[in-house]
Amino acid sequence: MATFTFPSLFILLLSFLSIANSGSVGINYGRIANNLPSPAQVVQLLKTQGVNKVKLYDTDSNVLKSLSGSNISVTVALPNEQLSDAASKQSFTDSWIQSNILSYYPKTLIEFIAVGNEVFADPNNTTRFLVPAMKNVYSSLVKYNVASKIKVTSPVALSALGNSYPSSSGSFKPDLIEPVIKPMLSFLKQTGSPLMVNIYPFFAYIANTDTISLDYALFRDNKGQTDPKNGLVYKSLFEAQIDAVYAAMKALNFDDVAMAISETGWPSKGDESEVGATAANAAAYNGNLVRRVLTGSGTPLKPNEPLNVYLFALFNENQKPGPTSERNYGLFYPNQQRVYNIPLTKEGLESGAPTVNNGSKSTVVTAPTSSPLPAPIGDVEASKAVNTWCVANEKATREKLQAALDYACGQGGADCHPIQPGATCYNPDSLEAHASYAFNSYYQKKARGTGTCDFSGAAHVVTQHPNYGSCKFPTGY
């Protein structure tokens, strides 16, 4: 892959800067790969590049030991599969805190515990356990006298919103509000913790290239979008999405809860259907985002609230399921070479390095002006794929199906409400049936594009309408 560079000393992500109202940038260190450097090498890389905030997806002992004494602030995670135990047994969270937090803290500077990840999109229906689990984790922190130092939160996907446009009309999905959103926001308010949100303008852009300009998605110069309800002008989709969440919280009288962006990024490579997934566009998005965070203030709706962001991700992860883009969000290749080069620190920004927020078409690849020629999708050409569906591959392992299902219902944005208990497509209650519904939802939402029914071999296209009991699979959205 070609490497796109912008002259500057590349010192990765990120010290807090003392600029007034400026925010902070950290990085997600995911490890769904079999070719990554050792944790000790990774920590050395982070220190060498100036990183002082990192977010993990577990509490791996080797990683936490390697971070000891590094002065890097750490967010750790209690995974979704442990939510049930954490919600039902205080003894479980007591033990978990002792083993996974107190064994390393304070030499390892654990700052946040993320209880679950995108739980509302979890196909295993763990939503009801979330708030009780958060409360038990917090109670355990209180018991061991560290609750004032370590905050408890939970990253939610933007799909938790039922409406996000215009930003002032942002609202949570009605079925989530009373059971979990209000109790969670109340907990966060009482404990002084932020709501963590995963925000990806890339997903909105590739699904709406006819109405969302690439300049708007990449923080480049553009005329902006005016919110018709309050007159606020947005120059980036990222800020508009953040303010939609703020508006949703305000509608529930929780506008005083802070927010952190727990994941955001842009892939450097993607499938043919993933328009805009290029190294140049990834460099533009992440470079302009960091400049915006470290030298700017808040959003149009919350101008005095600094933006605190974790980029996704440190490395390309070769074992992630889903489309090609999922394996290409990294700022670094596993060999620790940069995928692209952008100024990301105070020193880099102040050195006079050229901005990528100048609308230069020479440094950013724009969307194609015409559709590509029909490409094969399994045994079906895209031009003939109107009446096609995506279902689980019966030869795929349960592990691969589950991983792909988790992706489809999470970051993939598939509509998985119909396969929740009591919903129209919950029966038959089998992994294959639920995965098929989720895969097809994703496939149809992506307009049956090339590569959108693969999931690393866990799915394939069929030309006969799937039939799972009384469940009706959608043909299009």
C-alpha positions in Angstrom: 0.0 0.0 0.0 1.2 3.5 -0.8 2.1 5.7 2.2 0.8 9.2 2.2 2.9 11.7 4.1 2.6 15.2 5.2 5.9 16.8 6.3 6.3 16.7 10.0 7.8 14.6 12.8 5.2 11.9 13.3 4.8 11.6 17.0 1.6 9.7 17.6 -1.2 10.6 19.7 -1.0 12.5 22.1 -0.4 14.4 25.0 -2.9 16.6 26.6 -2.3 20.1 25.4 -2.6 23.3 27.4 -4.4 25.2 24.7 -7.5 26.7 26.2 -10.7 24.6 25.7 -8.7 22.1 23.7 -9.4 18.4 24.2 -7.3 15.2 24.3 -6.7 12.4 21.9 -6.0 8.8 22.8 -5.9 5.6 20.9 -7.6 2.2 21.0 -5.3 -0.8 21.3 -7.2 -3.7 19.8 -5.6 -7.1 19.5 -7.8 -9.2 17.2 -4.8 -10.3 15.2 -2.1 -13.0 15.2 0.8 -10.8 14.0 1.1 -8.0 16.5 4.2 -6.9 18.4 4.4 -8.0 22.1 2.7 -5.8 24.7 6.1 -4.6 25.9 7.1 -3.6 22.3 3.7 -1.8 21.9 4.1 0.2 25.1 7.6 1.2 24.0 6.1 2.3 20.7 3.5 4.4 22.4 6.0 6.0 24.7 8.4 6.8 21.9 5.5 8.4 19.9 4.2 10.4 22.9 1.0 8.6 23.5 -0.5 9.1 27.0 -4.0 7.7 26.7 -4.9 4.2 25.6 -8.1 2.2 25.6 -8.2 -1.6 25.8 -11.0 -4.1 25.2 -10.1 -6.4 28.2 -7.8 -6.6 31.2 -5.1 -8.7 29.7 -2.4 -9.3 32.4 0.6 -9.0 30.0 -0.7 -5.7 28.6 -1.5 -4.2 32.0 1.9 -5.3 33.4 3.6 -3.8 30.4 1.8 -0.5 31.0 3.0 -0.3 34.6 5.1 2.8 35.2 4.5 4.1 31.7 2.5 7.2 32.8 -0.1 6.2 30.1 -3.7 6.6 31.3 -5.6 3.4 30.6 -9.2 2.5 30.0 -9.9 -1.2 30.6 -13.0 -3.2 29.8 -15.3 -5.7 31.5 -16.5 -7.7 28.4 -20.2 -8.2 27.5 -20.1 -11.9 28.3 -19.4 -11.1 31.9 -22.3 -8.6 32.3 -24.7 -11.2 33.6 -22.4 -12.3 36.5 -21.4 -8.7 37.2 -25.1 -7.6 37.4 -26.2 -10.5 39.7 -23.4 -10.9 42.1 -21.5 -8.2 44.1 -19.0 -10.9 45.0 -18.2 -11.3 41.3 -17.3 -7.6 40.8 -15.4 -7.5 44.1 -13.3 -10.4 42.9 -13.0 -8.9 39.4 -11.8 -5.5 40.8 -9.3 -7.2 43.0 -7.9 -9.4 40.2 -8.1 -7.0 37.2 -7.7 -3.5 38.8 -6.1 -3.6 42.2 -3.4 -6.1 41.1 -2.0 -3.4 38.7 -3.3 0.0 40.0 -1.8 2.6 40.7 1.4 1.6 38.9 -0.7 1.1 35.9 -2.8 4.3 35.6 -6.2 2.9 35.2 -8.6 5.8 34.5 -11.8 4.3 33.3 -13.6 0.9 33.4 -15.7 0.4 30.4 -18.5 -2.0 31.4 -19.4 -3.8 28.2 -19.1 -2.4 24.7 -22.0 -1.4 22.4 -24.2 -3.4 24.7 -27.5 -2.2 23.1 -26.4 -3.8 19.8 -25.2 -7.1 21.5 -27.2 -9.9 19.8 -26.9 -11.9 23.1 -29.4 -9.4 24.6 -27.3 -8.2 27.5 -28.8 -4.8 27.7 -30.8 -5.5 30.9 -27.6 -6.4 32.8 -25.7 -3.2 31.9 -26.8 -0.7 34.6 -26.8 -3.2 37.5 -23.3 -4.3 36.4 -22.1 -0.7 36.3 -23.5 -0.1 39.8 -21.9 -3.3 41.2 -18.5 -2.4 39.6 -18.8 1.1 41.2 -19.8 -0.3 44.6 -16.7 -2.5 44.5 -14.5 0.5 43.7 -16.1 2.3 46.7 -15.4 -0.8 48.9 -11.7 -0.6 48.0 -11.5 3.2 48.2 -10.6 3.9 44.6 -14.0 5.1 43.3 -12.8 8.7 43.3 -9.9 7.8 41.0 -11.4 5.3 38.6 -14.6 6.1 36.7 -17.2 3.6 35.5 -18.8 4.1 32.0 -19.9 2.1 29.0 -19.3 2.8 25.3 -22.5 3.0 23.2 -22.9 2.9 19.5 -24.4 5.8 17.6 -27.1 3.4 16.6 -28.6 3.9 20.1 -30.2 7.0 18.6 -33.5 6.6 16.9 -33.0 10.0 15.2 -29.8 11.9 14.5 -30.8 14.4 11.8 -31.0 17.3 12.2 -28.7 17.3 15.3 -31.2 19.3 17.3 -33.8 16.5 16.9 -31.4 13.8 18.2 -33.3 11.2 20.3 -32.6 7.8 21.7 -34.6 4.8 20.5 -37.9 4.7 22.5 -37.5 1.1 23.6 -34.2 1.9 25.3 -35.1 5.0 27.2 -36.9 3.8 30.3 -35.2 0.4 30.7 -31.6 1.5 30.3 -30.8 5.0 29.0 -32.3 7.0 31.8 -30.9 4.7 34.6 -27.5 4.8 32.9 -27.4 8.5 32.5 -28.6 9.0 36.1 -25.7 6.7 37.3 -23.2 8.7 35.2 -24.4 11.9 36.5 -24.3 10.8 40.1 -20.7 9.4 39.8 -19.3 12.2 37.6 -18.5 9.9 34.8 -18.8 10.6 31.0 -20.9 8.8 28.5 -18.7 7.1 26.0 -19.9 7.1 22.4 -18.5 5.3 19.3 -18.9 7.7 16.4 -17.9 6.9 12.8 -18.8 9.4 10.1 -17.4 6.9 7.6 -20.4 4.6 8.0 -22.8 7.5 7.4 -20.9 8.7 4.4 -20.7 5.3 2.6 -24.4 4.8 3.1 -25.3 8.3 1.8 -22.7 9.3 -0.7 -25.5 11.0 -2.7 -26.3 13.4 0.1 -23.2 13.7 2.3 -20.1 15.3 0.8 -16.7 13.9 1.3 -15.4 17.3 2.4 -18.1 17.4 5.1 -17.1 13.9 6.3 -13.4 14.7 6.3 -13.4 18.1 8.1 -12.3 19.7 4.9 -13.4 23.2 3.8 -17.1 23.1 2.9 -20.2 25.4 3.1 -21.5 23.6 6.1 -24.9 22.3 7.1 -27.4 24.6 9.0 -29.6 23.0 11.5 -33.1 24.2 10.6 -34.4 24.2 14.1 -31.7 26.2 15.9 -29.7 27.8 13.1 -26.4 26.3 14.2 -23.9 25.7 11.4 -22.0 22.4 11.2 -18.7 22.2 9.3 -18.2 18.5 9.9 -20.4 15.4 10.2 -18.5 14.4 13.3 -19.6 17.4 15.3 -23.2 17.0 14.0 -23.3 13.5 15.2 -21.9 14.4 18.6 -24.5 17.2 19.0 -27.2 14.7 18.1 -26.2 12.7 21.2 -26.1 15.8 23.3 -29.6 16.8 22.1 -30.9 13.2 22.9 -29.5 13.6 26.4 -31.0 17.1 26.8 -34.4 15.7 25.8 -34.2 13.5 28.9 -32.9 16.3 31.1 -29.3 14.9 31.3 -27.6 17.7 29.4 -25.0 18.1 32.2 -23.5 14.6 31.6 -20.1 14.9 29.9 -19.2 12.9 26.8 -16.1 11.1 25.5 -15.7 9.7 22.0 -14.5 6.2 22.7 -14.0 5.2 19.1 -13.7 7.1 15.9 -11.6 6.6 12.8 -11.5 6.1 9.0 -10.2 2.9 7.2 -7.3 3.1 4.8 -8.6 0.3 2.7 -12.0 -1.3 2.0 -14.1 -3.4 -0.3 -15.3 -2.0 -3.7 -18.6 -1.0 -2.1 -16.9 1.0 0.7 -16.4 4.2 -1.3 -13.9 6.5 0.3 -11.9 3.8 2.2 -8.4 5.0 1.2 -5.2 5.8 2.9 -5.4 9.4 1.7 -8.9 9.8 3.1 -7.9 8.1 6.4 -5.0 10.5 6.7 -7.3 13.5 6.0 -10.0 12.4 8.5 -7.6 11.6 11.4 -5.3 14.4 10.7 -8.0 17.0 10.5 -9.8 15.5 13.5 -6.7 15.7 15.7 -6.1 19.3 14.6 -9.7 20.1 15.4 -9.5 18.5 18.9 -6.2 19.9 20.0 -6.6 23.4 18.7 -10.3 24.0 18.9 -13.1 24.2 21.4 -16.3 22.2 21.6 -19.1 21.6 19.2 -21.7 24.2 18.0 -24.1 23.1 20.7 -21.5 22.7 23.5 -18.7 25.2 22.5 -17.2 25.2 26.0 -17.0 21.4 26.3 -13.6 20.1 25.1 -13.6 17.1 22.8 -11.9 14.0 24.3 -11.4 11.4 21.6 -9.9 7.9 21.2 -8.9 7.1 17.7 -9.5 3.7 16.3 -7.0 2.1 16.1 -3.4 1.5 16.8 -2.8 -1.4 14.4 -4.5 -3.0 11.5 -6.0 -6.2 12.9 -6.0 -9.1 10.5 -8.4 -11.4 12.3 -11.4 -9.0 12.6 -14.5 -10.2 10.9 -16.6 -8.2 8.5 -15.7 -6.2 5.4 -12.1 -5.4 4.4 -12.3 -2.0 6.1 -12.6 -3.7 9.5 -9.0 -4.9 9.2 -7.6 -1.6 8.0 -8.3 1.1 10.6 -4.8 1.1 12.0 -2.4 4.0 12.2 0.4 1.4 12.1 1.0 -1.9 10.4 1.8 -4.8 12.7 5.5 -4.3 11.9 5.2 -0.9 13.5 5.5 1.0 10.2 3.1 3.9 9.7 0.2 3.4 7.4 0.2 7.2 6.7 1.9 10.2 8.3 0.1 13.1 9.8 0.9 15.7 12.5 -0.7 14.7 15.8 1.0 16.4 18.7 1.4 20.0 19.9 4.9 20.0 18.5 3.8 18.7 15.1 0.9 21.2 14.9 3.1 24.1 15.9 6.0 23.2 13.6 4.2 24.7 10.6 3.4 21.3 9.1 0.9 21.7 6.3 -2.8 21.3 7.2 -4.9 18.8 5.4 -8.0 20.9 6.1 -7.5 23.0 3.0 -9.8 21.1 0.6 -6.9 20.0 -1.5 -8.1 17.4 -3.9 -4.5 16.4 -4.6 -4.1 14.8 -1.2 -7.6 13.2 -0.8 -9.2 10.7 -3.1 -12.8 11.7 -3.7 -15.7 9.4 -4.4 -16.1 8.1 -7.9 -18.4 10.2 -10.1 -19.9 7.1 -11.6 -20.9 3.6 -10.4 -18.3 0.8 -11.0 -19.1 -1.9 -13.5 -21.1 -4.8 -12.2 -19.0 -7.1 -10.1 -19.7 -10.6 -9.0 -21.4 -11.2 -5.7 -21.0 -14.9 -5.1 -22.6 -16.4 -8.2 -24.8 -13.4 -8.8 -23.8 -10.2 -10.6 -24.5 -6.9 -8.8 -26.6 -5.7 -11.7 -28.9 -8.7 -11.2 -28.8 -8.7 -7.4 -32.1 -7.0 -6.5 -33.8 -10.2 -5.4 -30.9 -11.6 -3.5 -30.4 -12.2 0.2 -27.5 -12.9 2.5 -27.5 -15.9 4.9 -25.1 -17.7 7.2 -22.7 -20.2 5.7 -23.6 -23.6 7.2 -20.0 -24.6 7.0 -18.7 -21.7 9.1 -17.7 -22.5 12.7 -19.8 -21.3 15.6 -17.0 -19.0 16.6 -16.8 -17.4 13.2 -20.6 -17.0 13.0 -20.8 -15.5 16.5 -18.0 -13.0 15.7 -19.6 -12.0 12.5 -23.0 -11.7 14.2 -21.5 -9.4 16.8 -20.0 -7.2 14.1 -23.2 -7.0 12.0 -25.3 -6.0 15.0 -22.6 -3.7 16.4 -20.4 -1.6 14.2 -22.1 -2.9 11.1 -25.4 -1.2 12.0 -27.7 -4.1 11.1 -31.2 -3.9 12.5 -31.1 -6.7 15.1 -34.1 -5.7 17.1 -36.3 -8.4 15.4 -34.0 -11.2 16.7 -34.2 -10.1 20.4 -36.3 -12.3 22.7 -40.0 -11.8 22.1 -39.5 -10.1 18.8 -40.8 -11.2 15.4 -37.7 -13.1 14.3 -36.4 -14.5 17.6 -37.7 -17.9 16.7 -36.1 -20.2 15.7 -33.7 -19.4 18.5 -30.5 -20.6 16.8 -27.2 -19.0 16.1 -27.5 -19.7 12.4 -31.0 -18.2 12.1 -30.1 -15.1 14.0 -26.9 -14.6 12.1 -28.7 -15.0 8.8 -31.2 -12.3 9.7 -28.4 -9.9 10.8 -26.2 -10.7 7.8 -29.1 -10.0 5.5 -30.0 -6.8 7.2 -26.4 -5.5 6.8 -26.4 -6.7 3.2 -29.6 -5.0 2.3 -28.6 -1.7 4.1 -25.4 -1.7 2.0 -27.6 -2.0 -1.2 -26.3 -5.5 -1.8 -22.9 -4.2 -2.8 -19.9 -6.3 -3.7 -18.3 -7.8 -0.6 -21.1 -7.0 1.8 -22.1 -10.6 2.1 -19.0 -12.4 3.1 -18.1 -11.7 6.8 -14.8 -13.6 6.3 -16.5 -16.6 4.9 -19.3 -16.7 7.4 -22.0 -15.8 4.9 -23.0 -16.2 1.3 -25.6 -14.9 -1.2 -28.8 -16.8 -2.1 -31.4 -16.1 -4.7 -34.3 -17.8 -2.9 -36.1 -15.8 -0.2 -35.0 -17.3 3.1 -37.7 -18.8 5.3 -37.2 -19.1 9.0 -40.6 -19.8 10.5 -42.8 -16.7 10.3 -39.8 -14.4 10.1 -39.7 -12.3 6.9 -36.3 -11.2 5.7 -36.3 -7.7 4.2 -35.3 -7.3 0.5 -34.3 -3.7 0.8 -34.4 -0.6 2.9 
